[in-house]
Amino acid sequence: MATSYSQLTHRQVWLEQEPEDVRIHYVEAEPPAGTPKKGTILLIHGFPETSYQFRHVIPPLSSAGYHVIAPDYRGAGYSSRPTTGYTKKVLATDLHTLLTSKLGIQDPVHVIGHDIGGMVAHAYAHLFPSSCASLIWGECPLPGTSVYDTYKFSPGLWHFSFHSVPNLPELLVTGHEKQYIKHFYDRLAMNPTAYTEEDLDFYATQYAAPGAMRAGFNVYRAFEENKVDNQKWLQEKGKVKVRAMLLSGEGTFGPLGSEESAREVDEDVKVGKVEGSGH
């Protein structure tokens, strides 16, 4: 029988309590007793999702010998929703603090990020290369790359601009969270029926919580600052030297799975495709 999200181990820790409450919720799974341990995997979700998106992959990864940690990053899911701190630099630092200072994990970890999580994962590898055993990221045009500049105003990425407008997205989406997030699942999935009504209700409840959509939009509002950070790191440190893979769905929207984007920022990168998958 498949393990449900609620049956996984859930915990939360406080990274800060002043000036604002920064509390990070995470899901954790250890390898079964007697299974040789292969290391730690950090899974970083996208938008409009949470750690819930990894519920089906956490059990097989842990059964294979990995210690798996899937947080809700700042502002998402069961984590707190402070008013500031939504650059990928801050989100990555939050997760590094969670692993190293709060959970005591000192060995390099395998960092995997999807969508917004891909941007956070890449920032993690740039900021903390000695803490990364490998990097898998994708499904995002990374701010600071030529692909991002080319496509950020394209019709397919209309939400980049919409989410960046102050206050208006919150006004228009409040009370319609389920319909709004369902639009992205229906449009970007190769198999929209993969999202059950239970899944939609779970995500809608999470994103209808006070401040949740504002926090989600703030992640997009930070893109131009992320662009500056990524270009600065590239200039000062060069390309990310952690062995990397750009992983995308077979049916993803073009710029979200851009190999060109990865070649601009990663020194040692392979390209992978997930058959039968969209975004």
N, C-alpha and C positions, 0 to 999 in steps of 0.2 A: 504494500500500500504506500502511495506517495506521501511524503511528509508535507504537511500544510505549513503555511507561514507562521501561524500561531503556535505550532508545535516546536519550532526552532527556538534556540536560546536567545532571549532578548535582554539587553542591558542598556543602561545609559550612564554617562559620566558628565561631570561639570568641568569644562575647560576654564571658564571664567564665571564669576558672579557679580563683578563690578567692572565697568559701569553698567553693563547689561548682562543678563543671564545667557551664557552660551553653554547649552547642554546638548550633547551628541548621543543619539540613540543608535545602537548597532545590533546587528544579528551576528551570532558567532556559532561556529561548528568546529569541533575538534575531530581528528581521525578516530575511528573506533579503537578500542583497546587492542593492542597487539599488532596494529597496522604500522609499518615503518613510516616515519614522518618525512615528508618531502619538502616542507617549508610552509610559508604563510602566503595566502592570496588575499589581497585587498580589492574588493569589488566596489566600484563607484558608479552610482546610477545617473540617469539623465533626467530630463524634464519633458512631459509632466509625469514623472514616475518617482519612485522611492526605492529603498532596499527591497521592497516587495517584488520588484522586477526580477530579482535573482532567486526567488524561492524554489524554482525547479532545478537550478544548477548547483546550489549550495550542498545538498545532500550527496550527489555523486562526486563532487570535488573533495569533500571531506572524507568520503569513503575511499577515495583513491590515495589518501594519505596527507592531504593538505589541511592546515589550520586556516579556516575561511572566516574573514571578517567583512561584513557588508554594512557600512554605516548609512544613515540618512544624513547627508551633509547639512550644514548650517541652513536653517530655514525650511527644510523639507521633512516630510513624514512626521515622526514622533519627536524630532529634534526641536529645540527652541527656535524662535523666529526673531532674532535681534534686528534692529533697524539698519545696521550697517555691517560691512564685512563680506561683501559678495563678489569681490574679485577672486579669480581663480588662485591667485597667490595666497589669499587668506584662507580659502576653502581647503587648499592643499596643506597649508600649515596646520590648520585644525586637525586634519586627519593624521598628519605626521605626529602631532602632539598626542593624539589619541593612542596611536600604536606604541610610540616609544616611551612617553612619560606616564601614560595611564595604564597601559597594558603590559609594559615592560618588554616589548619586542625589540630586540637590538639587531637581530640578523636582517639582512636585506630581504625584502618581500617582493612578490610578483604583483605589480600594480596593473589593474585592468579597469578601464573606464569607457563608458558608452555615452555618446551624445555629449551633453554638458559634462558628464563624468569623464569623457575623453579629454576635454580641455583641462579639467582638474588633474587628471592623471599625468598629462604632459607637464603641467606646472610642477607637480610632485617630483617627476624625474629630473627636471631642470634644477629645482631647488635642493633636492636631497638625493643626488645620484648614488652616494654610498649606501643609501637605505633601499635601493632598488636592485632586485635581482634581474628583473626584466620588466618591460613595459608593453602592454597591449592596449591600443586605443583606436578610436575610429568613430564614424558616423557624425563628424563635425568638421566644418571648415574652420581651422584654427586661426583665431585673430592674430594678425601679424604676418600671415602668409599671403602670397599673391592670389591664391584661390579665394580666400576670405574677402579681399578687396574687390575681386571680380564679381563675386556672387552675392554679397551681403544685401544688395538692394534688388535682387532678382525676385520675380513673382513667386518662385518656389520657396523663398525664404522671407516672405512678407512679414512673418511674425517677428523677425529680428527688429524691424523698424517699429512695429506696433507695440511690442513689449517695452521698447525704449522710451516711449512717450510717457511723461510724468502723469500719474494719477488716472488718466483716461482708461487704460486697460482694466484697472481695478473697478472703476465705475460700471463699465459695460459687461464685465464677466461675472461680477458678484450676483449670485442667485442662479447662474447658468454654468457653473463649473463643470458639471457632468457633460453637458452638450459641447462645451468648449474643448475639453481635453479629448473627448471622443472623436472630434474632428481630426486630430492628429493621428490617433490610432487607425481610424478608417482610411485615411489618405496615405499613410506611410507604410502600413503593413501589407505584405504580400497576401496574408490570410487574415483579414479583419476579424473573422470569427474566433481567432485564437484568444481574443479578449472576451471573457464571459461577462455576463451581467454582474456577477459577484465581483469580478475584477474592477469593472467600471464603478460600481458602488463604493468599493474600497478606496480607489483613487479620488473619487469625487468627495468623499467624506474627508480625506486627508487635505485636499486642496480647498475645501470650503471652510476649514478652520480659520479663526481670526488671524490675519496677517500672512496666511500661507501663499496666496496668489501674489501678494505684493513681494514676498521674499523670492518667489519664482521669477517674477518680472525683473527684480533687482539683479538677478544673475545675468540677464541679458543687458541690462543697463550698464553693466561693468565691462562690456565687450571692448569698447575703445580703450579703456585703461588696461585691459588684458593685452591688447595689441601693443601698447607701449612697453609693457613688461616683457612680452615675448621677444620683441625686437631688441630690447636692451640686453636680455640674457643671451640671445644669439650673437650679438656683437661682442659682449664681454667674455662669454664662456664658450662660444662656438656651438655647434650642433650637439644635441643630446647624445651622449656616448653609450648609454645603457642600451643593450640589445633590445630591439623593438619590433613590434608587428603592427601594421595597420590592418585592422579586422573590420570588414564591412559585410552587410547583407548582399546577397546576389542581386536583389531587386531594389537596392537603395537609390535614392535620388543623387544624381551625378556628383556634385561637389562634396557631398557628405562622405563619400568614399574615395576621395582624391589621393591617388598615389603621389601626385606632384606635390601636394601639400606636405606629405610626410617626408619626401626627399629634401625639402627645404630646411627641415628642422631636426631630422634624425640622421645620425651618421651611419648606423647599422640597422637597417629596417628591411623587413620582409613584408609581403602583402598576402593576406588571407581573405577568403570569401566563405560566408556561411550559406550553403545551398538552401534554397527554398525560403529564404528570409528576406524581408524588406528592411526598413530602418530599424 
